[in-house]
Amino acid sequence: MTQTHLDRERYVLGDPSDHVGFLNCERIVERSHIHGWSVEPHYHEGLAQMFVFGDGRVKGQIDYLSRDIVGPAIVWLPALCSHAFDYQVGMNGWVITVPTIDVMRIGKHNSWCQNWIGRPQLVVGALHRDLLTETLGLVQQVEKEHKKLGEERNVALESLFMLLLISLNRGLSANPDFNDQSSGRQQQLVNRFQTLLEQHETDKFSVADYAGMLSVTTTHLSRTVKTVTGKTAGEMISDRLLLAAKRKLVFSDLPISEVAYMLEFSSPSYFTRFFSAQAGETPRQFRTRMRESS
């Protein structure tokens, strides 16, 4: 499997501090000269993205799961979510990029999206055809508003983005098990595993603990996760724990030692060694860099 990398320049316009205004809106074709209709696995820090696809086919890899998407469709990708796309050449589609700090603010004040906004989501299929047609109209309004100037521009963009989130929520609510129904048994197990990881992101559970919660053997869970994602179950647990650590470092003023104990590390030094090995920088360096860029 191709190694996932942090992207700051190729697929987005830099770090969160480089984004002027509430959001950035681009057509996929606008960067086709860079990616050639094929986007390799990558993720973003501090930036969430919504992809709105028109008619056409997309072979995607979202959070290490393969997805064959036939547009129209909506894809929601929170920060730090690995993703890759092979687009049908010339297809119509848009990508909207929003700083995570604004996504967190929206989620905090809107309970209807709190249970899904932190995880990747997909709405696609005949069941949602009318809703997706309306969404294509909304994203075209975002595109037009994005090109305007004036003090009211950000208010208009945030209002339109909220309508897009509402469309996504309605699609998910209409058939909350859609993603699981469209996948095989192996992917269903991995989806359930990922849901548990999200629910227990601050708990240092072992692979055996999660296997017990899923009523499967440790060997079966490990083999299935490796087959579907290319990663071991242990690596996915570490990835989710790292994500929880990054969230607490960025969105709280807690001392690093307190973050370590909240995440059930035996000592701050052990937490620092874990974080440095996973992220390539110490918790303090990461917190400083993220706050300087914001």
C-alpha positions as CSV (number, residue, x, y, z in Angstrom):
1,M,0.0,0.0,0.0
2,T,1.2,3.5,-0.8
3,Q,2.3,5.4,2.3
4,T,-0.1,8.1,3.4
5,H,1.5,11.5,3.7
6,L,0.6,14.9,5.2
7,D,-0.3,17.3,2.5
8,R,0.2,21.1,2.8
9,E,0.8,22.2,-0.7
10,R,-0.3,19.8,-3.5
11,Y,-4.0,19.2,-2.9
12,V,-4.8,22.2,-0.7
13,L,-3.6,25.7,-0.3
14,G,-1.2,25.3,2.6
15,D,-2.0,25.2,6.3
16,P,-5.2,26.6,8.0
17,S,-3.5,30.0,8.3
18,D,-3.2,30.1,4.5
19,H,-7.0,29.9,3.9
20,V,-8.5,33.4,3.7
21,G,-12.2,33.5,4.5
22,F,-14.5,30.9,5.9
23,L,-13.9,28.3,3.2
24,N,-12.1,27.5,0.0
25,C,-14.1,26.1,-3.0
26,E,-12.5,24.6,-6.1
27,R,-13.6,22.4,-8.9
28,I,-11.6,19.2,-9.2
29,V,-10.7,20.1,-12.8
30,E,-8.9,23.2,-11.5
31,R,-6.1,21.0,-10.1
32,S,-6.2,18.3,-12.7
33,H,-2.9,19.7,-14.1
34,I,-1.4,18.8,-10.7
35,H,-2.9,15.5,-9.9
36,G,-3.8,14.2,-13.4
37,W,-7.2,13.0,-12.1
38,S,-5.5,10.7,-9.6
39,V,-4.9,11.8,-6.0
40,E,-2.5,9.6,-4.0
41,P,-3.2,8.8,-0.3
42,H,-2.8,11.8,2.0
43,Y,-4.3,13.6,4.9
44,H,-4.6,17.2,6.2
45,E,-4.0,18.7,9.6
46,G,-6.4,21.4,10.7
47,L,-8.6,21.2,7.6
48,A,-11.8,19.3,6.9
49,Q,-13.1,18.7,3.3
50,M,-16.4,18.1,1.6
51,F,-16.4,16.6,-1.9
52,V,-19.5,17.0,-4.0
53,F,-19.4,14.8,-7.1
54,G,-21.6,15.1,-10.2
55,D,-22.2,12.3,-12.6
56,G,-19.1,10.1,-13.1
57,R,-17.2,7.4,-11.3
58,V,-14.6,7.7,-8.6
59,K,-12.5,4.9,-7.1
60,G,-11.8,6.1,-3.6
61,Q,-9.9,5.0,-0.6
62,I,-11.4,6.7,2.5
63,D,-9.8,6.0,5.9
64,Y,-8.1,3.0,4.3
65,L,-11.4,1.5,3.0
66,S,-11.9,1.1,-0.7
67,R,-15.0,2.8,-2.2
68,D,-16.4,2.7,-5.7
69,I,-18.5,5.8,-6.0
70,V,-20.9,6.5,-8.8
71,G,-22.0,10.2,-8.7
72,P,-23.8,12.2,-7.7
73,A,-22.4,11.8,-4.2
74,I,-21.3,13.7,-1.1
75,V,-18.1,12.7,0.8
76,W,-17.2,14.3,4.1
77,L,-13.6,14.0,5.3
78,P,-12.7,15.4,8.8
79,A,-9.1,16.4,9.5
80,L,-6.5,13.7,9.7
81,C,-8.6,11.3,7.6
82,S,-6.5,9.5,5.0
83,H,-8.0,9.6,1.5
84,A,-7.2,9.0,-2.1
85,F,-9.2,9.3,-5.3
86,D,-9.0,8.1,-8.9
87,Y,-11.5,10.3,-10.8
88,Q,-13.2,9.7,-14.1
89,V,-11.3,12.1,-16.5
90,G,-13.3,15.2,-17.0
91,M,-15.9,14.5,-14.4
92,N,-17.7,17.4,-12.6
93,G,-16.9,17.8,-9.0
94,W,-16.1,20.3,-6.2
95,V,-14.0,20.2,-3.1
96,I,-14.8,22.6,-0.2
97,T,-12.1,23.0,2.5
98,V,-12.9,24.5,5.9
99,P,-10.6,25.0,8.9
100,T,-11.2,22.4,11.6
101,I,-11.6,25.1,14.2
102,D,-14.8,26.3,12.4
103,V,-16.0,22.7,12.0
104,M,-15.6,22.2,15.8
105,R,-17.5,25.4,16.5
106,I,-20.4,24.4,14.2
107,G,-20.5,20.9,15.7
108,K,-20.5,22.3,19.2
109,H,-23.6,24.4,18.6
110,N,-25.6,21.9,16.4
111,S,-26.4,18.6,18.2
112,W,-27.8,17.0,15.0
113,C,-24.3,16.6,13.5
114,Q,-22.2,15.9,16.6
115,N,-22.4,12.1,16.2
116,W,-21.0,12.0,12.7
117,I,-19.0,15.2,12.0
118,G,-15.8,13.7,13.4
119,R,-15.8,10.7,11.1
120,P,-15.7,10.3,7.3
121,Q,-19.2,10.0,5.7
122,L,-20.6,9.1,2.3
123,V,-24.0,9.7,0.8
124,V,-24.6,8.1,-2.6
125,G,-27.1,6.1,-4.5
126,A,-30.6,6.2,-6.0
127,L,-32.2,6.5,-2.6
128,H,-30.7,10.0,-2.3
129,R,-31.0,11.1,-5.9
130,D,-33.3,14.1,-5.2
131,L,-31.3,15.3,-2.2
132,L,-28.0,15.0,-4.2
133,T,-29.5,17.0,-7.1
134,E,-30.4,19.8,-4.6
135,T,-26.8,19.6,-3.2
136,L,-25.3,20.1,-6.6
137,G,-27.3,23.3,-6.9
138,L,-26.1,24.4,-3.4
139,V,-22.4,23.8,-4.2
140,Q,-22.7,25.9,-7.4
141,Q,-24.1,28.7,-5.2
142,V,-21.0,28.3,-2.9
143,E,-18.8,28.5,-6.0
144,K,-20.4,31.8,-7.1
145,E,-20.4,33.3,-3.6
146,H,-16.7,32.3,-3.2
147,K,-15.8,34.6,-6.1
148,K,-17.5,37.7,-4.7
149,L,-16.1,40.4,-2.4
150,G,-17.7,42.2,0.4
151,E,-18.2,42.1,4.2
152,E,-21.2,39.8,3.9
153,R,-19.3,37.2,1.9
154,N,-18.2,35.0,4.8
155,V,-21.6,35.1,6.4
156,A,-23.1,33.9,3.1
157,L,-20.5,31.2,2.7
158,E,-21.0,29.8,6.2
159,S,-24.8,29.8,5.7
160,L,-24.5,27.8,2.4
161,F,-22.0,25.4,4.0
162,M,-24.5,24.9,6.8
163,L,-27.1,23.9,4.2
164,L,-24.6,21.5,2.7
165,L,-24.1,19.9,6.2
166,I,-27.9,19.7,6.6
167,S,-28.2,17.9,3.2
168,L,-25.5,15.4,4.3
169,N,-27.2,14.9,7.7
170,R,-30.6,14.2,6.0
171,G,-28.9,11.7,3.7
172,L,-27.3,9.9,6.6
173,S,-30.6,10.0,8.6
174,A,-32.6,8.6,5.7
175,N,-30.6,5.5,5.8
176,P,-28.0,5.5,8.6
177,D,-26.8,1.9,7.8
178,F,-26.3,2.7,4.1
179,N,-22.5,2.4,4.2
180,D,-22.6,-0.9,6.0
181,Q,-25.2,-2.3,3.6
182,S,-23.1,-1.4,0.6
183,S,-20.0,-3.2,1.9
184,G,-19.1,-6.8,2.4
185,R,-18.8,-8.6,5.8
186,Q,-15.1,-7.8,6.1
187,Q,-15.7,-4.0,5.6
188,Q,-18.7,-4.1,8.0
189,L,-16.5,-5.6,10.7
190,V,-13.8,-2.9,10.1
191,N,-16.5,-0.2,10.1
192,R,-17.7,-1.4,13.5
193,F,-14.1,-1.6,14.7
194,Q,-13.5,2.0,13.6
195,T,-16.8,3.1,15.3
196,L,-15.5,1.6,18.6
197,L,-12.2,3.3,18.2
198,E,-13.9,6.6,17.9
199,Q,-16.1,5.9,20.9
200,H,-13.1,4.8,23.0
201,E,-10.4,7.0,21.5
202,T,-9.0,8.0,24.9
203,D,-9.0,4.4,26.3
204,K,-5.9,2.3,25.9
205,F,-7.7,-0.9,24.9
206,S,-5.9,-3.8,23.3
207,V,-6.7,-5.6,20.1
208,A,-8.1,-8.4,22.3
209,D,-10.3,-5.9,24.1
210,Y,-11.9,-4.7,20.8
211,A,-12.2,-8.3,19.5
212,G,-14.2,-9.1,22.6
213,M,-16.5,-6.2,22.2
214,L,-17.1,-7.2,18.5
215,S,-17.6,-10.9,19.5
216,V,-14.9,-12.2,17.2
217,T,-11.5,-13.7,17.9
218,T,-8.4,-11.6,18.1
219,T,-6.9,-13.4,15.1
220,H,-10.0,-12.9,13.0
221,L,-10.1,-9.2,13.8
222,S,-6.4,-8.8,13.1
223,R,-6.6,-10.6,9.7
224,T,-9.7,-8.8,8.6
225,V,-8.3,-5.3,9.4
226,K,-5.1,-6.1,7.7
227,T,-6.9,-7.4,4.6
228,V,-9.2,-4.4,4.3
229,T,-7.0,-1.5,5.3
230,G,-3.4,-2.7,4.8
231,K,-2.8,-1.7,8.4
232,T,-2.7,-3.9,11.5
233,A,-5.4,-3.5,14.2
234,G,-2.7,-2.3,16.6
235,E,-1.6,0.4,14.1
236,M,-5.2,1.6,13.8
237,I,-5.5,1.8,17.6
238,S,-2.3,3.8,17.8
239,D,-3.5,6.1,15.0
240,R,-6.8,6.8,16.8
241,L,-5.0,7.4,20.1
242,L,-2.6,9.8,18.3
243,L,-5.6,11.7,16.9
244,A,-7.2,12.0,20.3
245,A,-3.8,13.4,21.6
246,K,-3.6,15.9,18.8
247,R,-7.2,17.1,19.4
248,K,-6.5,17.7,23.1
249,L,-3.2,19.4,22.4
250,V,-4.8,21.8,19.9
251,F,-8.2,22.4,21.4
252,S,-7.3,22.6,25.1
253,D,-4.8,24.4,27.3
254,L,-4.3,21.3,29.5
255,P,-0.6,20.7,30.5
256,I,1.0,18.0,28.5
257,S,1.4,15.9,31.6
258,E,-2.4,16.1,32.2
259,V,-3.1,15.1,28.6
260,A,-0.8,12.1,29.1
261,Y,-2.7,10.9,32.2
262,M,-6.1,11.5,30.5
263,L,-5.1,9.2,27.7
264,E,-4.1,6.6,30.3
265,F,-0.3,6.8,29.8
266,S,1.7,5.7,32.8
267,S,3.9,8.8,32.7
268,P,4.3,12.0,30.6
269,S,7.7,10.7,29.3
270,Y,6.0,7.6,28.0
271,F,3.4,9.7,26.3
272,T,6.1,11.9,24.7
273,R,8.0,8.9,23.4
274,F,4.8,7.5,21.9
275,F,3.7,10.8,20.3
276,S,7.2,11.5,18.9
277,A,7.5,8.1,17.4
278,Q,4.1,8.4,15.7
279,A,4.1,12.1,14.7
280,G,7.8,12.8,14.2
281,E,7.7,15.7,16.7
282,T,7.2,16.1,20.4
283,P,3.7,17.1,21.8
284,R,5.1,20.5,22.7
285,Q,6.5,21.1,19.2
286,F,3.2,20.0,17.7
287,R,1.1,22.3,19.9
288,T,3.4,25.2,19.2
289,R,3.4,24.7,15.5
290,M,-0.4,24.3,15.2
291,R,-1.0,27.5,17.3
292,E,1.5,29.5,15.4
293,S,0.0,28.5,12.1
294,S,-3.5,29.4,13.3
